Amino acid sequence: MNRTLQILIAFLVLISCNKEEVNVPTSEDESSTFISAVDISSYPEISNSNPTFYDLKGNQNDFLTILKDNGINTIRVRLWVNPSNEHSGFNEVKQFSKTLKTNGFKVWLTLHYSDTWADPAHQEIPKQWEGTNFSQLKEIVYNYTEQVITELQPDYIQIGNEINHGFLHSYGHISDNFQQFKELMDTAIAAVRTNSNDTEIILHFAGIEGADWFYDQVSILDYDIIGLSYYPIWHGKSLNTLTTAMQDLSSSYDKKIVIAETAYPFTLEWNDWTNNIVGLDEQLILPEYPATTEGQRNFITQIKTLTKELENGIGFCYWGAELIAWKGNQSTEASPWENQALFDFDNKALPVMRAFKIE
């Protein structure tokens, strides 16, 4: 073989190898697109008490650093319109969003369109928005959403929280007045689309039962991602049923899909005197996932796995990761969730943290 031919063959092999490398997705590519998230909406309030946190090795470390070091890439934060104190209000969330972005996280905002908790049973209109006519309300919704988008610039935004029955009741009740619900949703969505080319819109439903009906109703809306809450205590104890429901929804409506909220206990014990939401064996998936550190880890590992294996699955979010008993172990008005946080009763990171890394 002459020298010229050898050089030509070597050159063609090099081109072929480089081409293959370009087409093969890397774990880094996947980790940048798959949402490995936690909701830590109460952290700004909790941080005021200066708790000390420890990483998986037992070393004292910064709370956000611990999350980042364990593969969490997105932080979900709720936003209330005019809360009774500054917590979860616009100014706090704006500052917190800046801090999160500085630390390299993507930001997922949950707009409750309320002064307090919005969920399937509660969708109360903000006090300052009461007494307006429908046309005025749409203008308020547009301006508010526009301000959020332009000043906070989230990567993901939920238009409402767990809007099984609509939002901004009674104006936007999905069954009682679908046309007004649609117009309010269209208004908020238009504020996002007009002011951002990058923010993705999530519509969020709590649970599995009734989800197909809901997403059929909203199929005429311009949104990007289906978001589901899944807690075994409320939404059933079959992960197979969850998987099937997610696959059916995603394919039926040609949307990406994310588990927007989930959590699991590492114990049924308490660390303060605030009543815990989960505290009984009958609320668990047994025997597969007991209320132990490994049971919690295995549950979230399976949630991650089933989401990754879905054709349009793009991630999951753990709710209440930060909800330690921050007011002390005698408090009757602190955390109802400390046995489901991602830190134990000594504020040390739990083994479940390892489930957030994208491999």
N, C-alpha and C positions, 0 to 999 in steps of 0.2 A: 504494500500500500504506500503510495507516495505521500510526501509531507503535506501537500496542499489538500489532498483528500482527508487525511487525518484531522487537519485543522477544521475542515468543513463539518465533519461528523461531530467533533467535539462541540462546535458552535451550536449545531442543531439540538444536541442533547441538552446543552445549557438552557436554551430557549424553552425546551419542553419541560424541564424541571421547574423553571421559574413560573411557567404558566400553571403547572399543577399546584405550586405553592400559593398562588394568588387565589385559586378557586377553592382551596380547602379552608373552611372556616376554622378559626382558632378559638381556644377557650377564652382568650381575651375579648374577641369579638362578641361571643355569647354573653360574657359577664357584663358587657357594656349595654346590651339590649334587653336581657332578661331582668325583670323587676324583682329584686330581692329587697323587700321593704319592711319597715316597721312604722307604726303610728306611735308617735311620742308627743302627742299634742299637749300633755300636761307637764312636759319637762321644764319649760320656762318657769312655771310655778314651783315645781319640785326643787329646781336648782337654787331657788332663793333660800332654802334651808341648808344649803351647802353639804349635801350628803357625800360620803366618800364611796367611790366605786372601785371594784377590783376586777382585773381581767381573768381569763381562764387559768392563768398560772398563779393567781393569788396576789399579783402585784397591783398596787394602787395605780389607777390610770384615769385619764379623762373619759367621761361617759361617751361622748361622740367618737373619740378615738377607738374605744373598745368596739363600738358598732362598725366603724369603718374597717378596722383590722380583721373583722370576721366576715367580710364580704357583703355587708349591707350597703346598697348603693342608692337607695331612694328612701326619703322620709316623707311620711304622710302627716299632714297637719290640718286640724279643723279650723274653720274661721266662722265666728259668730258676728253678727252685725253690730249690736250694741249690748254686750254682756253686762252683768251686774257689777263686775270689776274688770280690770284690764286684761284678764287672762282669756286667751283665744279671741281677743279683739284685734282690730286691724293693725294698730301700732305694734302690739306684741308680735303678731304673726309676721308682719313686714320685717321687723328686726331679726326674728328667728330665721326667716327665710334667707336673709343675707348671711347669717352665721352658717347655715347649712350649706349654702353654695360655696362659701369660702372654704369649708371643710371637704368639698368635693362631692357632695350629695346632689342628686336630682330632687326636686321638690314637687310633691303631689298635694295640692290643696283641695280640701273638702269644704265646699261652700254650703253651709246649712240653710242659708237664707232665713235665719231666725236669730233671736237673741240668746237662744239656749239650745239644748239638745233637740235635734230633729231625727226622727226615726219613724217606722211604720205607724206608730200610734200617736206621734206628736209632730206636727208641721205648723207651728205657730208663727204667724206673720210678725215681723219685728214691730215693736211698739210705735216707733216713729213712722212706720209705713201704714199704720191703721188709719181708717177714715178717708183714704184716697179712693178715687174712682178707678176703674180698671185701666183706662188709658194712662192715667197718672202713674199707676203702679208699674206698668210696662216701662215707662220712661225711667222710673227709679231703678228698676231691675237692670236695665241697660247701663245706666250710668254707674251703678255700683259694681257691676261685673267688669265694665271697662276699666274702672279704677284699679280693681284687683289685678287685672291682666297687665296693665301698663306699669303699675308700680311694683308688683311682686314678681311678675314674669315667671309663673310656674311652668314646669315641664308637663305636668298633668293637672287637669282640673275636673272635679266632679261638679256637675250642675245639680245640686241638691244631695242630700244624704239619705240613703235607704228610702227611696221615693216610691215604694210599692203603691201608695195611694196618692201620689202626686206631692206637691209642695206648695208653700204659701197658702195654706187653707184659710178661708174656704174658697178663695178665688181659684186656686189651681188644683182642685180635687180631680183626680184622673177619671173617676167614675161619674161623679155628680156633674162635672162640667169639663168634659174633655177638650172642647174648643178653647176654653180659657187656659187650661193646662198647656195645650200645644202652643198657644201664642206666647205664654210666659217662657216656655222652654226655648222657642224659636228666638225670642228676644235676647235671652241670656247667651245662647249659642252664637247669635250674630255678633254680640259684643266681643266674644272670644275670637271668632274668625276674622273680624275686621281689624283687630288690634294685635294679632299674633299669627304668624305662619307656622309656628313650631309647637305650640301648646296642644296636647291631645286631650280630647273631651271624653270623660267617662260618665256613663249613666249607671247608677248603682241601685241594685235590688237586694233586699235582705232575704236570703234563703234560696230554696230550690222550688218548693211548691208555689205555683202561680207565676214563676219566672217566665215561662213560655208565653203566657197571656200578656204579661207586662211588655216584653220585648216585641211582641207582635203589635201592641198599641203604639209603641214609640218607633216603629220601623220607618216611619215617615220623617223622623228627625235626623239632622245632620250631626252624627257623633261618631267616635272612633272605636271605643272600647266598652265591652260589657264587663261590669264589675259586680261580683256576688259576695255577700257575706255568707260565711259558713261556720257555725258553731254547733257542735253536736248536741248541746243542751236544748237548742231551739230548732235546729234544721235537720235533724235525723242523724242516725249513727252508722250510716253506710257510706263509705268512701267510694264504693263502686257506683252507687246511685249518684253521688256528686259528680264523678267522672263522666258518666253517661249524660247527665243533664248538661254539663259544660260543653261536651262535644256536640250535642244536639243543638244547643243554643248558638254556638259559634258557627256551625255549618248552615243552620237554618237562616241566619241573618248576616252571614258573611262578615263577621266582626272578630277582631282580636278579643281575647277574654282573660280576665285577671281575677284572682280571689282577693277582693278588696279588704276583707277583714276575716281573720281567724285567730284562734288562740287555744291553749290547752294547759291544764294545771300540772305542776311538778310535785304538788302535794295537796292534800285536803286540809292541812293545818292552817292556822291563822297567825298573823304577826301583828295584828292590832285588833281592836274591838269593833271595827267596822264590819258589818255583815258582808261576807263574801258571796258573790253571785254563783260560783261553782263550789260545792262542798260535799257532794254525795256521790257514791259509786254509781248510782242509777243515772247520773248525768254524764257518765263517761262511755267510751267505746271499750268494752271489756270482752274478753281478756287481753285483746291485742295491745291496748294502750292504757295501762294503769296510770294513776296519778303519782308518777315517780319522775326523777330527772331523765331517765332513759325513755320512759313512756312519752314524756313531752317531746324529747328529741326525735323519737321515732315517728310520732304523729306529724311533726313539721317536716321531717325528711320525706314522708310519704306525700304530704301536700305539695312539696316542691316537685317531687318526681312525677306525680300525676299531671301537674300543670305543664311541666317541661315536655311531657310525652304527647300532649294535645297538639293537634296540627296548628292551631292558632293561639295556644296558650302562651302568655307572655310574662307570667310572674304571679307573685303572691305578696300579701302584706300581713304582718303580725300586729294585732291591735293590743295596745296597753303594755308595750315592752318596758316602759319606764315606771309603771305604777307600783312601786315599792310602798311600804308603810311609812311614808316620809314625815308624818306628823307624830311619830312615836308609837310605841306598842300599846299605849293606853287610849289612843284616839278612837272615838266612835264616829268620826266624820272624815276619814281619810280615804284609804284605798279599799275598794271591794274586790280588788284584782291582784293583791300582792302574791297570791299563790299561783298566778298565771303570768307574772312578769318574766323577763328574761334574766333576772338576777335573783339570787336566793335571799333568805332573811338576813344575811350579813352583807348584802349588796355585792356578792361575788357573781360574776358571769356564770351562767349555767351551761351544761354541755349542749343544750339546744342551739347555742350560738353557732356551733360548727355546721349546722344544717343550712345556714344562709350562704355559705360559699358556693359559687357556681363552678362546677367541675367539668 
